[in-house]
Amino acid sequence: MTNYFSVLGVSQSLTLETAEIDSAWQALTRATTENSESASEESSETHQARAVLSDPVLRLEHWLEIQGIEKKRGESMEPDLMDLFSTIHSALEKADSVLSKHKKATTALAQALLSKEAVAAHLAIQR
């Protein structure tokens, strides 16, 4: 089994950013093009890795497969696992939003106004 996370050289995370996937894919595509001997085989694997990791559902299925958790196609996942994935995703999105706002805040007052939101995001991540 091919580990698409390793193919692109990205972390085995369910919350990969599209930009991170695309950046890794572009770097590999450039490197593969320069070495034209094995370009078609490596290029095909690289494109497949990008396609799988760019889709959150396919990424989750691939991650489960790597972890050795086998699911038959069409078999539903346990509701608790799906709920956990949904909760984690939403908490991480909120934390990313707060971090983005904090980076854009140029004054101490603006940063202080974000502190309540930052604490809420931090507590959500801890839960």
Backbone as XML, in Angstrom:
<?xml version="1.0"?>
<chain id="A" units="angstrom">
  <residue number="1" name="MET">
    <atom name="N" x="0.839" y="-1.178" z="0.000"/>
    <atom name="CA" x="0.000" y="0.000" z="0.000"/>
    <atom name="C" x="0.887" y="1.246" z="0.000"/>
  </residue>
  <residue number="2" name="THR">
    <atom name="N" x="0.538" y="2.175" z="-0.841"/>
    <atom name="CA" x="1.274" y="3.423" z="-0.947"/>
    <atom name="C" x="0.769" y="4.407" z="0.104"/>
  </residue>
  <residue number="3" name="ASN">
    <atom name="N" x="1.689" y="5.019" z="0.827"/>
    <atom name="CA" x="1.339" y="6.040" z="1.808"/>
    <atom name="C" x="1.448" y="7.395" z="1.096"/>
  </residue>
  <residue number="4" name="TYR">
    <atom name="N" x="0.300" y="7.971" z="0.763"/>
    <atom name="CA" x="0.285" y="9.228" z="0.012"/>
    <atom name="C" x="0.827" y="10.405" z="0.808"/>
  </residue>
  <residue number="5" name="PHE">
    <atom name="N" x="0.754" y="10.322" z="2.125"/>
    <atom name="CA" x="1.347" y="11.380" z="2.947"/>
    <atom name="C" x="2.861" y="11.394" z="2.729"/>
  </residue>
  <residue number="6" name="SER">
    <atom name="N" x="3.458" y="10.197" z="2.697"/>
    <atom name="CA" x="4.900" y="10.077" z="2.477"/>
    <atom name="C" x="5.283" y="10.464" z="1.057"/>
  </residue>
  <residue number="7" name="VAL">
    <atom name="N" x="4.436" y="10.118" z="0.104"/>
    <atom name="CA" x="4.720" y="10.458" z="-1.299"/>
    <atom name="C" x="4.900" y="11.965" z="-1.443"/>
  </residue>
  <residue number="8" name="LEU">
    <atom name="N" x="4.005" y="12.728" z="-0.814"/>
    <atom name="CA" x="4.104" y="14.189" z="-0.908"/>
    <atom name="C" x="5.021" y="14.790" z="0.154"/>
  </residue>
  <residue number="9" name="GLY">
    <atom name="N" x="5.406" y="13.982" z="1.136"/>
    <atom name="CA" x="6.287" y="14.491" z="2.188"/>
    <atom name="C" x="5.586" y="15.424" z="3.151"/>
  </residue>
  <residue number="10" name="VAL">
    <atom name="N" x="4.302" y="15.155" z="3.417"/>
    <atom name="CA" x="3.546" y="15.973" z="4.366"/>
    <atom name="C" x="3.224" y="15.140" z="5.601"/>
  </residue>
  <residue number="11" name="SER">
    <atom name="N" x="2.817" y="15.803" z="6.669"/>
    <atom name="CA" x="2.505" y="15.083" z="7.907"/>
    <atom name="C" x="1.232" y="14.262" z="7.747"/>
  </residue>
  <residue number="12" name="GLN">
    <atom name="N" x="1.142" y="13.179" z="8.501"/>
    <atom name="CA" x="-0.044" y="12.322" z="8.460"/>
    <atom name="C" x="-1.133" y="12.941" z="9.320"/>
  </residue>
  <residue number="13" name="SER">
    <atom name="N" x="-1.691" y="14.008" z="8.823"/>
    <atom name="CA" x="-2.692" y="14.770" z="9.562"/>
    <atom name="C" x="-4.002" y="14.801" z="8.793"/>
  </residue>
  <residue number="14" name="LEU">
    <atom name="N" x="-5.097" y="14.774" z="9.509"/>
    <atom name="CA" x="-6.402" y="14.864" z="8.865"/>
    <atom name="C" x="-6.782" y="16.303" z="8.550"/>
  </residue>
  <residue number="15" name="THR">
    <atom name="N" x="-6.009" y="17.245" z="9.077"/>
    <atom name="CA" x="-6.350" y="18.658" z="8.907"/>
    <atom name="C" x="-5.340" y="19.390" z="8.035"/>
  </residue>
  <residue number="16" name="LEU">
    <atom name="N" x="-4.855" y="18.735" z="7.020"/>
    <atom name="CA" x="-3.910" y="19.379" z="6.112"/>
    <atom name="C" x="-4.585" y="20.526" z="5.366"/>
  </residue>
  <residue number="17" name="GLU">
    <atom name="N" x="-3.838" y="21.567" z="5.157"/>
    <atom name="CA" x="-4.329" y="22.695" z="4.374"/>
    <atom name="C" x="-4.115" y="22.393" z="2.892"/>
  </residue>
  <residue number="18" name="THR">
    <atom name="N" x="-5.034" y="22.846" z="2.065"/>
    <atom name="CA" x="-4.925" y="22.651" z="0.619"/>
    <atom name="C" x="-3.639" y="23.265" z="0.093"/>
  </residue>
  <residue number="19" name="ALA">
    <atom name="N" x="-3.264" y="24.411" z="0.622"/>
    <atom name="CA" x="-2.042" y="25.085" z="0.176"/>
    <atom name="C" x="-0.805" y="24.227" z="0.452"/>
  </residue>
  <residue number="20" name="GLU">
    <atom name="N" x="-0.781" y="23.549" z="1.596"/>
    <atom name="CA" x="0.350" y="22.689" z="1.947"/>
    <atom name="C" x="0.440" y="21.498" z="0.983"/>
  </residue>
  <residue number="21" name="ILE">
    <atom name="N" x="-0.706" y="20.922" z="0.667"/>
    <atom name="CA" x="-0.743" y="19.786" z="-0.264"/>
    <atom name="C" x="-0.290" y="20.235" z="-1.642"/>
  </residue>
  <residue number="22" name="ASP">
    <atom name="N" x="-0.832" y="21.360" z="-2.111"/>
    <atom name="CA" x="-0.480" y="21.855" z="-3.442"/>
    <atom name="C" x="0.991" y="22.242" z="-3.535"/>
  </residue>
  <residue number="23" name="SER">
    <atom name="N" x="1.513" y="22.841" z="-2.486"/>
    <atom name="CA" x="2.924" y="23.235" z="-2.476"/>
    <atom name="C" x="3.839" y="22.017" z="-2.578"/>
  </residue>
  <residue number="24" name="ALA">
    <atom name="N" x="3.533" y="20.984" z="-1.799"/>
    <atom name="CA" x="4.331" y="19.751" z="-1.848"/>
    <atom name="C" x="4.212" y="19.085" z="-3.210"/>
  </residue>
  <residue number="25" name="TRP">
    <atom name="N" x="3.018" y="19.084" z="-3.770"/>
    <atom name="CA" x="2.780" y="18.487" z="-5.084"/>
    <atom name="C" x="3.563" y="19.231" z="-6.173"/>
  </residue>
  <residue number="26" name="GLN">
    <atom name="N" x="3.527" y="20.559" z="-6.117"/>
    <atom name="CA" x="4.246" y="21.356" z="-7.114"/>
    <atom name="C" x="5.752" y="21.121" z="-7.033"/>
  </residue>
  <residue number="27" name="ALA">
    <atom name="N" x="6.281" y="21.064" z="-5.827"/>
    <atom name="CA" x="7.721" y="20.827" z="-5.663"/>
    <atom name="C" x="8.111" y="19.464" z="-6.230"/>
  </residue>
  <residue number="28" name="LEU">
    <atom name="N" x="7.304" y="18.451" z="-5.950"/>
    <atom name="CA" x="7.593" y="17.108" z="-6.476"/>
    <atom name="C" x="7.448" y="17.056" z="-7.993"/>
  </residue>
  <residue number="29" name="THR">
    <atom name="N" x="6.453" y="17.744" z="-8.513"/>
    <atom name="CA" x="6.248" y="17.762" z="-9.962"/>
    <atom name="C" x="7.430" y="18.414" z="-10.658"/>
  </residue>
  <residue number="30" name="ARG">
    <atom name="N" x="7.931" y="19.511" z="-10.098"/>
    <atom name="CA" x="9.114" y="20.168" z="-10.677"/>
    <atom name="C" x="10.327" y="19.240" z="-10.636"/>
  </residue>
  <residue number="31" name="ALA">
    <atom name="N" x="10.538" y="18.608" z="-9.499"/>
    <atom name="CA" x="11.687" y="17.710" z="-9.345"/>
    <atom name="C" x="11.580" y="16.512" z="-10.282"/>
  </residue>
  <residue number="32" name="THR">
    <atom name="N" x="10.383" y="15.978" z="-10.443"/>
    <atom name="CA" x="10.168" y="14.823" z="-11.314"/>
    <atom name="C" x="10.378" y="15.202" z="-12.775"/>
  </residue>
  <residue number="33" name="THR">
    <atom name="N" x="9.955" y="16.399" z="-13.153"/>
    <atom name="CA" x="10.118" y="16.862" z="-14.532"/>
    <atom name="C" x="11.587" y="16.994" z="-14.893"/>
  </residue>
  <residue number="34" name="GLU">
    <atom name="N" x="12.392" y="17.442" z="-13.942"/>
    <atom name="CA" x="13.830" y="17.594" z="-14.185"/>
    <atom name="C" x="14.499" y="16.238" z="-14.400"/>
  </residue>
  <residue number="35" name="ASN">
    <atom name="N" x="14.011" y="15.198" z="-13.728"/>
    <atom name="CA" x="14.554" y="13.852" z="-13.868"/>
    <atom name="C" x="13.572" y="13.060" z="-14.725"/>
  </residue>
  <residue number="36" name="SER">
    <atom name="N" x="13.663" y="13.213" z="-16.036"/>
    <atom name="CA" x="12.656" y="12.677" z="-16.956"/>
    <atom name="C" x="12.667" y="11.159" z="-17.096"/>
  </residue>
  <residue number="37" name="GLU">
    <atom name="N" x="13.669" y="10.454" z="-16.563"/>
    <atom name="CA" x="13.733" y="9.002" z="-16.689"/>
    <atom name="C" x="12.543" y="8.320" z="-16.022"/>
  </residue>
  <residue number="38" name="SER">
    <atom name="N" x="12.230" y="8.695" z="-14.815"/>
    <atom name="CA" x="11.136" y="8.045" z="-14.081"/>
    <atom name="C" x="9.943" y="8.981" z="-13.931"/>
  </residue>
  <residue number="39" name="ALA">
    <atom name="N" x="9.857" y="9.958" z="-14.786"/>
    <atom name="CA" x="8.846" y="11.006" z="-14.637"/>
    <atom name="C" x="7.416" y="10.491" z="-14.682"/>
  </residue>
  <residue number="40" name="SER">
    <atom name="N" x="7.087" y="9.615" z="-15.621"/>
    <atom name="CA" x="5.683" y="9.221" z="-15.766"/>
    <atom name="C" x="5.188" y="8.403" z="-14.583"/>
  </residue>
  <residue number="41" name="GLU">
    <atom name="N" x="5.997" y="7.476" z="-14.075"/>
    <atom name="CA" x="5.576" y="6.648" z="-12.944"/>
    <atom name="C" x="5.448" y="7.477" z="-11.673"/>
  </residue>
  <residue number="42" name="GLU">
    <atom name="N" x="6.456" y="8.280" z="-11.377"/>
    <atom name="CA" x="6.422" y="9.123" z="-10.175"/>
    <atom name="C" x="5.335" y="10.186" z="-10.291"/>
  </residue>
  <residue number="43" name="SER">
    <atom name="N" x="5.156" y="10.732" z="-11.493"/>
    <atom name="CA" x="4.154" y="11.759" z="-11.707"/>
    <atom name="C" x="2.757" y="11.210" z="-11.446"/>
  </residue>
  <residue number="44" name="SER">
    <atom name="N" x="2.497" y="10.012" z="-11.908"/>
    <atom name="CA" x="1.192" y="9.384" z="-11.694"/>
    <atom name="C" x="0.919" y="9.202" z="-10.203"/>
  </residue>
  <residue number="45" name="GLU">
    <atom name="N" x="1.910" y="8.715" z="-9.466"/>
    <atom name="CA" x="1.756" y="8.515" z="-8.024"/>
    <atom name="C" x="1.581" y="9.851" z="-7.300"/>
  </residue>
  <residue number="46" name="THR">
    <atom name="N" x="2.310" y="10.850" z="-7.729"/>
    <atom name="CA" x="2.217" y="12.179" z="-7.125"/>
    <atom name="C" x="0.834" y="12.782" z="-7.362"/>
  </residue>
  <residue number="47" name="HIS">
    <atom name="N" x="0.320" y="12.642" z="-8.581"/>
    <atom name="CA" x="-1.015" y="13.169" z="-8.894"/>
    <atom name="C" x="-2.087" y="12.437" z="-8.081"/>
  </residue>
  <residue number="48" name="GLN">
    <atom name="N" x="-1.939" y="11.120" z="-7.948"/>
    <atom name="CA" x="-2.901" y="10.333" z="-7.167"/>
    <atom name="C" x="-2.848" y="10.766" z="-5.697"/>
  </residue>
  <residue number="49" name="ALA">
    <atom name="N" x="-1.654" y="10.983" z="-5.176"/>
    <atom name="CA" x="-1.503" y="11.423" z="-3.783"/>
    <atom name="C" x="-2.197" y="12.770" z="-3.571"/>
  </residue>
  <residue number="50" name="ARG">
    <atom name="N" x="-2.014" y="13.681" z="-4.508"/>
    <atom name="CA" x="-2.651" y="14.997" z="-4.395"/>
    <atom name="C" x="-4.168" y="14.863" z="-4.426"/>
  </residue>
  <residue number="51" name="ALA">
    <atom name="N" x="-4.678" y="14.027" z="-5.324"/>
    <atom name="CA" x="-6.132" y="13.849" z="-5.444"/>
    <atom name="C" x="-6.725" y="13.278" z="-4.161"/>
  </residue>
  <residue number="52" name="VAL">
    <atom name="N" x="-6.080" y="12.281" z="-3.590"/>
    <atom name="CA" x="-6.595" y="11.647" z="-2.380"/>
    <atom name="C" x="-6.513" y="12.596" z="-1.191"/>
  </residue>
  <residue number="53" name="LEU">
    <atom name="N" x="-5.381" y="13.253" z="-1.003"/>
    <atom name="CA" x="-5.197" y="14.098" z="0.174"/>
    <atom name="C" x="-5.957" y="15.421" z="0.089"/>
  </residue>
  <residue number="54" name="SER">
    <atom name="N" x="-6.321" y="15.843" z="-1.108"/>
    <atom name="CA" x="-7.079" y="17.088" z="-1.260"/>
    <atom name="C" x="-8.547" y="16.924" z="-0.895"/>
  </residue>
  <residue number="55" name="ASP">
    <atom name="N" x="-9.033" y="15.708" z="-0.934"/>
    <atom name="CA" x="-10.427" y="15.430" z="-0.599"/>
    <atom name="C" x="-10.499" y="14.945" z="0.850"/>
  </residue>
  <residue number="56" name="PRO">
    <atom name="N" x="-11.163" y="15.674" z="1.749"/>
    <atom name="CA" x="-11.195" y="15.287" z="3.173"/>
    <atom name="C" x="-11.721" y="13.876" z="3.426"/>
  </residue>
  <residue number="57" name="VAL">
    <atom name="N" x="-12.707" y="13.442" z="2.653"/>
    <atom name="CA" x="-13.262" y="12.100" z="2.856"/>
    <atom name="C" x="-12.251" y="11.038" z="2.436"/>
  </residue>
  <residue number="58" name="LEU">
    <atom name="N" x="-11.650" y="11.226" z="1.255"/>
    <atom name="CA" x="-10.639" y="10.269" z="0.791"/>
    <atom name="C" x="-9.420" y="10.281" z="1.704"/>
  </residue>
  <residue number="59" name="ARG">
    <atom name="N" x="-9.066" y="11.471" z="2.206"/>
    <atom name="CA" x="-7.933" y="11.586" z="3.131"/>
    <atom name="C" x="-8.206" y="10.783" z="4.392"/>
  </residue>
  <residue number="60" name="LEU">
    <atom name="N" x="-9.419" y="10.895" z="4.930"/>
    <atom name="CA" x="-9.789" y="10.150" z="6.129"/>
    <atom name="C" x="-9.740" y="8.647" z="5.871"/>
  </residue>
  <residue number="61" name="GLU">
    <atom name="N" x="-10.284" y="8.202" z="4.740"/>
    <atom name="CA" x="-10.258" y="6.780" z="4.405"/>
    <atom name="C" x="-8.823" y="6.275" z="4.285"/>
  </residue>
  <residue number="62" name="HIS">
    <atom name="N" x="-7.970" y="7.067" z="3.626"/>
    <atom name="CA" x="-6.566" y="6.678" z="3.458"/>
    <atom name="C" x="-5.860" y="6.630" z="4.813"/>
  </residue>
  <residue number="63" name="TRP">
    <atom name="N" x="-6.118" y="7.612" z="5.658"/>
    <atom name="CA" x="-5.506" y="7.651" z="6.993"/>
    <atom name="C" x="-5.911" y="6.430" z="7.801"/>
  </residue>
  <residue number="64" name="LEU">
    <atom name="N" x="-7.201" y="6.074" z="7.757"/>
    <atom name="CA" x="-7.681" y="4.895" z="8.474"/>
    <atom name="C" x="-7.001" y="3.632" z="7.955"/>
  </residue>
  <residue number="65" name="GLU">
    <atom name="N" x="-6.827" y="3.556" z="6.648"/>
    <atom name="CA" x="-6.161" y="2.402" z="6.038"/>
    <atom name="C" x="-4.707" y="2.303" z="6.512"/>
  </residue>
  <residue number="66" name="ILE">
    <atom name="N" x="-4.018" y="3.426" z="6.572"/>
    <atom name="CA" x="-2.626" y="3.445" z="7.041"/>
    <atom name="C" x="-2.547" y="3.014" z="8.506"/>
  </residue>
  <residue number="67" name="GLN">
    <atom name="N" x="-3.527" y="3.411" z="9.289"/>
    <atom name="CA" x="-3.555" y="3.064" z="10.709"/>
    <atom name="C" x="-3.944" y="1.603" z="10.938"/>
  </residue>
  <residue number="68" name="GLY">
    <atom name="N" x="-4.335" y="0.916" z="9.864"/>
    <atom name="CA" x="-4.708" y="-0.482" z="9.983"/>
    <atom name="C" x="-6.151" y="-0.698" z="10.377"/>
  </residue>
  <residue number="69" name="ILE">
    <atom name="N" x="-6.952" y="0.343" z="10.256"/>
    <atom name="CA" x="-8.370" y="0.239" z="10.560"/>
    <atom name="C" x="-9.083" y="-0.019" z="9.238"/>
  </residue>
  <residue number="70" name="GLU">
    <atom name="N" x="-9.506" y="-1.251" z="9.059"/>
    <atom name="CA" x="-10.100" y="-1.627" z="7.780"/>
    <atom name="C" x="-11.604" y="-1.383" z="7.785"/>
  </residue>
  <residue number="71" name="LYS">
    <atom name="N" x="-12.050" y="-0.757" z="6.755"/>
    <atom name="CA" x="-13.474" y="-0.516" z="6.545"/>
    <atom name="C" x="-13.817" y="-0.985" z="5.143"/>
  </residue>
  <residue number="72" name="LYS">
    <atom name="N" x="-14.929" y="-1.672" z="5.029"/>
    <atom name="CA" x="-15.395" y="-2.086" z="3.716"/>
    <atom name="C" x="-16.049" y="-0.892" z="3.047"/>
  </residue>
  <residue number="73" name="ARG">
    <atom name="N" x="-15.870" y="-0.803" z="1.754"/>
    <atom name="CA" x="-16.461" y="0.288" z="0.982"/>
    <atom name="C" x="-17.973" y="0.278" z="1.188"/>
  </residue>
  <residue number="74" name="GLY">
    <atom name="N" x="-18.535" y="1.400" z="1.499"/>
    <atom name="CA" x="-19.969" y="1.493" z="1.709"/>
    <atom name="C" x="-20.378" y="1.257" z="3.151"/>
  </residue>
  <residue number="75" name="GLU">
    <atom name="N" x="-19.467" y="0.719" z="3.954"/>
    <atom name="CA" x="-19.764" y="0.490" z="5.368"/>
    <atom name="C" x="-19.632" y="1.821" z="6.093"/>
  </residue>
  <residue number="76" name="SER">
    <atom name="N" x="-20.589" y="2.129" z="6.906"/>
    <atom name="CA" x="-20.539" y="3.407" z="7.601"/>
    <atom name="C" x="-19.559" y="3.334" z="8.768"/>
  </residue>
  <residue number="77" name="MET">
    <atom name="N" x="-19.025" y="4.489" z="9.086"/>
    <atom name="CA" x="-18.107" y="4.581" z="10.216"/>
    <atom name="C" x="-18.923" y="4.732" z="11.487"/>
  </residue>
  <residue number="78" name="GLU">
    <atom name="N" x="-18.300" y="4.408" z="12.577"/>
    <atom name="CA" x="-18.972" y="4.557" z="13.860"/>
    <atom name="C" x="-19.312" y="6.035" z="14.076"/>
  </residue>
  <residue number="79" name="PRO">
    <atom name="N" x="-20.515" y="6.322" z="14.514"/>
    <atom name="CA" x="-20.928" y="7.713" z="14.709"/>
    <atom name="C" x="-20.005" y="8.488" z="15.656"/>
  </residue>
  <residue number="80" name="ASP">
    <atom name="N" x="-19.497" y="7.817" z="16.682"/>
    <atom name="CA" x="-18.615" y="8.506" z="17.633"/>
    <atom name="C" x="-17.350" y="9.012" z="16.943"/>
  </residue>
  <residue number="81" name="LEU">
    <atom name="N" x="-16.796" y="8.206" z="16.034"/>
    <atom name="CA" x="-15.587" y="8.615" z="15.309"/>
    <atom name="C" x="-15.885" y="9.789" z="14.387"/>
  </residue>
  <residue number="82" name="MET">
    <atom name="N" x="-16.995" y="9.750" z="13.682"/>
    <atom name="CA" x="-17.366" y="10.847" z="12.793"/>
    <atom name="C" x="-17.638" y="12.120" z="13.595"/>
  </residue>
  <residue number="83" name="ASP">
    <atom name="N" x="-18.298" y="11.983" z="14.749"/>
    <atom name="CA" x="-18.551" y="13.146" z="15.601"/>
    <atom name="C" x="-17.244" y="13.749" z="16.095"/>
  </residue>
  <residue number="84" name="LEU">
    <atom name="N" x="-16.309" y="12.889" z="16.483"/>
    <atom name="CA" x="-15.016" y="13.364" z="16.955"/>
    <atom name="C" x="-14.285" y="14.112" z="15.844"/>
  </residue>
  <residue number="85" name="PHE">
    <atom name="N" x="-14.282" y="13.552" z="14.643"/>
    <atom name="CA" x="-13.630" y="14.198" z="13.503"/>
    <atom name="C" x="-14.258" y="15.558" z="13.240"/>
  </residue>
  <residue number="86" name="SER">
    <atom name="N" x="-15.566" y="15.625" z="13.285"/>
    <atom name="CA" x="-16.275" y="16.880" z="13.047"/>
    <atom name="C" x="-15.942" y="17.917" z="14.122"/>
  </residue>
  <residue number="87" name="THR">
    <atom name="N" x="-15.903" y="17.486" z="15.365"/>
    <atom name="CA" x="-15.601" y="18.390" z="16.478"/>
    <atom name="C" x="-14.176" y="18.924" z="16.376"/>
  </residue>
  <residue number="88" name="ILE">
    <atom name="N" x="-13.250" y="18.029" z="16.095"/>
    <atom name="CA" x="-11.850" y="18.436" z="15.972"/>
    <atom name="C" x="-11.684" y="19.424" z="14.828"/>
  </residue>
  <residue number="89" name="HIS">
    <atom name="N" x="-12.307" y="19.126" z="13.699"/>
    <atom name="CA" x="-12.179" y="20.000" z="12.533"/>
    <atom name="C" x="-12.710" y="21.400" z="12.846"/>
  </residue>
  <residue number="90" name="SER">
    <atom name="N" x="-13.872" y="21.457" z="13.468"/>
    <atom name="CA" x="-14.455" y="22.755" z="13.772"/>
    <atom name="C" x="-13.616" y="23.537" z="14.783"/>
  </residue>
  <residue number="91" name="ALA">
    <atom name="N" x="-13.070" y="22.850" z="15.781"/>
    <atom name="CA" x="-12.224" y="23.520" z="16.780"/>
    <atom name="C" x="-10.942" y="24.047" z="16.140"/>
  </residue>
  <residue number="92" name="LEU">
    <atom name="N" x="-10.359" y="23.263" z="15.244"/>
    <atom name="CA" x="-9.131" y="23.709" z="14.570"/>
    <atom name="C" x="-9.391" y="24.881" z="13.626"/>
  </residue>
  <residue number="93" name="GLU">
    <atom name="N" x="-10.528" y="24.862" z="12.948"/>
    <atom name="CA" x="-10.873" y="25.988" z="12.080"/>
    <atom name="C" x="-11.019" y="27.274" z="12.890"/>
  </residue>
  <residue number="94" name="LYS">
    <atom name="N" x="-11.661" y="27.180" z="14.046"/>
    <atom name="CA" x="-11.847" y="28.347" z="14.903"/>
    <atom name="C" x="-10.491" y="28.858" z="15.400"/>
  </residue>
  <residue number="95" name="ALA">
    <atom name="N" x="-9.627" y="27.937" z="15.812"/>
    <atom name="CA" x="-8.295" y="28.334" z="16.287"/>
    <atom name="C" x="-7.499" y="28.991" z="15.162"/>
  </residue>
  <residue number="96" name="ASP">
    <atom name="N" x="-7.583" y="28.437" z="13.957"/>
    <atom name="CA" x="-6.885" y="29.037" z="12.816"/>
    <atom name="C" x="-7.402" y="30.440" z="12.527"/>
  </residue>
  <residue number="97" name="SER">
    <atom name="N" x="-8.710" y="30.627" z="12.660"/>
    <atom name="CA" x="-9.310" y="31.932" z="12.438"/>
    <atom name="C" x="-8.794" y="32.956" z="13.453"/>
  </residue>
  <residue number="98" name="VAL">
    <atom name="N" x="-8.741" y="32.540" z="14.712"/>
    <atom name="CA" x="-8.250" y="33.443" z="15.766"/>
    <atom name="C" x="-6.777" y="33.779" z="15.530"/>
  </residue>
  <residue number="99" name="LEU">
    <atom name="N" x="-5.978" y="32.775" z="15.171"/>
    <atom name="CA" x="-4.558" y="33.025" z="14.907"/>
    <atom name="C" x="-4.373" y="33.987" z="13.730"/>
  </residue>
  <residue number="100" name="SER">
    <atom name="N" x="-5.176" y="33.832" z="12.710"/>
    <atom name="CA" x="-5.103" y="34.714" z="11.550"/>
    <atom name="C" x="-5.439" y="36.154" z="11.942"/>
  </residue>
  <residue number="101" name="LYS">
    <atom name="N" x="-6.502" y="36.312" z="12.729"/>
    <atom name="CA" x="-6.880" y="37.647" z="13.194"/>
    <atom name="C" x="-5.780" y="38.246" z="14.068"/>
  </residue>
  <residue number="102" name="HIS">
    <atom name="N" x="-5.194" y="37.413" z="14.923"/>
    <atom name="CA" x="-4.152" y="37.889" z="15.835"/>
    <atom name="C" x="-2.927" y="38.366" z="15.062"/>
  </residue>
  <residue number="103" name="LYS">
    <atom name="N" x="-2.564" y="37.663" z="13.991"/>
    <atom name="CA" x="-1.422" y="38.075" z="13.167"/>
    <atom name="C" x="-1.677" y="39.406" z="12.480"/>
  </residue>
  <residue number="104" name="LYS">
    <atom name="N" x="-2.936" y="39.651" z="12.121"/>
    <atom name="CA" x="-3.294" y="40.893" z="11.435"/>
    <atom name="C" x="-3.438" y="42.064" z="12.397"/>
  </residue>
  <residue number="105" name="ALA">
    <atom name="N" x="-3.639" y="41.779" z="13.674"/>
    <atom name="CA" x="-3.807" y="42.841" z="14.669"/>
    <atom name="C" x="-2.468" y="43.542" z="14.878"/>
  </residue>
  <residue number="106" name="THR">
    <atom name="N" x="-2.466" y="44.846" z="14.670"/>
    <atom name="CA" x="-1.208" y="45.592" z="14.748"/>
    <atom name="C" x="-1.029" y="46.354" z="16.056"/>
  </residue>
  <residue number="107" name="THR">
    <atom name="N" x="-2.093" y="46.472" z="16.828"/>
    <atom name="CA" x="-1.980" y="47.212" z="18.087"/>
    <atom name="C" x="-2.248" y="46.295" z="19.272"/>
  </residue>
  <residue number="108" name="ALA">
    <atom name="N" x="-1.770" y="46.719" z="20.423"/>
    <atom name="CA" x="-1.987" y="45.945" z="21.644"/>
    <atom name="C" x="-3.481" y="45.880" z="21.976"/>
  </residue>
  <residue number="109" name="LEU">
    <atom name="N" x="-4.199" y="46.957" z="21.690"/>
    <atom name="CA" x="-5.635" y="46.987" z="21.960"/>
    <atom name="C" x="-6.361" y="45.941" z="21.102"/>
  </residue>
  <residue number="110" name="ALA">
    <atom name="N" x="-6.030" y="45.884" z="19.831"/>
    <atom name="CA" x="-6.664" y="44.908" z="18.930"/>
    <atom name="C" x="-6.367" y="43.485" z="19.395"/>
  </residue>
  <residue number="111" name="GLN">
    <atom name="N" x="-5.129" y="43.241" z="19.829"/>
    <atom name="CA" x="-4.758" y="41.910" z="20.312"/>
    <atom name="C" x="-5.497" y="41.580" z="21.606"/>
  </residue>
  <residue number="112" name="ALA">
    <atom name="N" x="-5.648" y="42.558" z="22.463"/>
    <atom name="CA" x="-6.349" y="42.349" z="23.730"/>
    <atom name="C" x="-7.823" y="42.028" z="23.494"/>
  </residue>
  <residue number="113" name="LEU">
    <atom name="N" x="-8.425" y="42.677" z="22.506"/>
    <atom name="CA" x="-9.827" y="42.416" z="22.193"/>
    <atom name="C" x="-10.037" y="40.993" z="21.676"/>
  </residue>
  <residue number="114" name="LEU">
    <atom name="N" x="-8.994" y="40.400" z="21.154"/>
    <atom name="CA" x="-9.085" y="39.030" z="20.657"/>
    <atom name="C" x="-8.854" y="37.983" z="21.743"/>
  </residue>
  <residue number="115" name="SER">
    <atom name="N" x="-8.467" y="38.417" z="22.929"/>
    <atom name="CA" x="-8.095" y="37.454" z="23.973"/>
    <atom name="C" x="-9.242" y="36.543" z="24.387"/>
  </residue>
  <residue number="116" name="LYS">
    <atom name="N" x="-10.466" y="37.066" z="24.480"/>
    <atom name="CA" x="-11.606" y="36.229" z="24.856"/>
    <atom name="C" x="-11.833" y="35.143" z="23.804"/>
  </residue>
  <residue number="117" name="GLU">
    <atom name="N" x="-11.751" y="35.523" z="22.536"/>
    <atom name="CA" x="-11.916" y="34.579" z="21.436"/>
    <atom name="C" x="-10.785" y="33.544" z="21.434"/>
  </residue>
  <residue number="118" name="ALA">
    <atom name="N" x="-9.573" y="33.988" z="21.757"/>
    <atom name="CA" x="-8.416" y="33.090" z="21.797"/>
    <atom name="C" x="-8.557" y="32.068" z="22.927"/>
  </residue>
  <residue number="119" name="VAL">
    <atom name="N" x="-9.022" y="32.504" z="24.071"/>
    <atom name="CA" x="-9.223" y="31.594" z="25.206"/>
    <atom name="C" x="-10.296" y="30.559" z="24.874"/>
  </residue>
  <residue number="120" name="ALA">
    <atom name="N" x="-11.381" y="30.990" z="24.238"/>
    <atom name="CA" x="-12.450" y="30.064" z="23.851"/>
    <atom name="C" x="-11.929" y="29.022" z="22.860"/>
  </residue>
  <residue number="121" name="ALA">
    <atom name="N" x="-11.125" y="29.456" z="21.911"/>
    <atom name="CA" x="-10.552" y="28.525" z="20.929"/>
    <atom name="C" x="-9.601" y="27.555" z="21.608"/>
  </residue>
  <residue number="122" name="HIS">
    <atom name="N" x="-8.808" y="28.048" z="22.546"/>
    <atom name="CA" x="-7.868" y="27.207" z="23.280"/>
    <atom name="C" x="-8.612" y="26.123" z="24.088"/>
  </residue>
  <residue number="123" name="LEU">
    <atom name="N" x="-9.687" y="26.529" z="24.749"/>
    <atom name="CA" x="-10.465" y="25.566" z="25.535"/>
    <atom name="C" x="-11.133" y="24.524" z="24.623"/>
  </residue>
  <residue number="124" name="ALA">
    <atom name="N" x="-11.579" y="24.956" z="23.448"/>
    <atom name="CA" x="-12.212" y="24.020" z="22.513"/>
    <atom name="C" x="-11.194" y="22.979" z="22.032"/>
  </residue>
  <residue number="125" name="ILE">
    <atom name="N" x="-9.974" y="23.397" z="21.799"/>
    <atom name="CA" x="-8.912" y="22.482" z="21.374"/>
    <atom name="C" x="-8.615" y="21.477" z="22.503"/>
  </residue>
  <residue number="126" name="GLN">
    <atom name="N" x="-8.568" y="21.964" z="23.743"/>
    <atom name="CA" x="-8.296" y="21.092" z="24.865"/>
    <atom name="C" x="-9.385" y="20.044" z="25.057"/>
  </residue>
  <residue number="127" name="ARG">
    <atom name="N" x="-10.638" y="20.439" z="24.812"/>
    <atom name="CA" x="-11.750" y="19.483" z="24.941"/>
    <atom name="C" x="-11.602" y="18.408" z="23.903"/>
  </residue>
</chain>
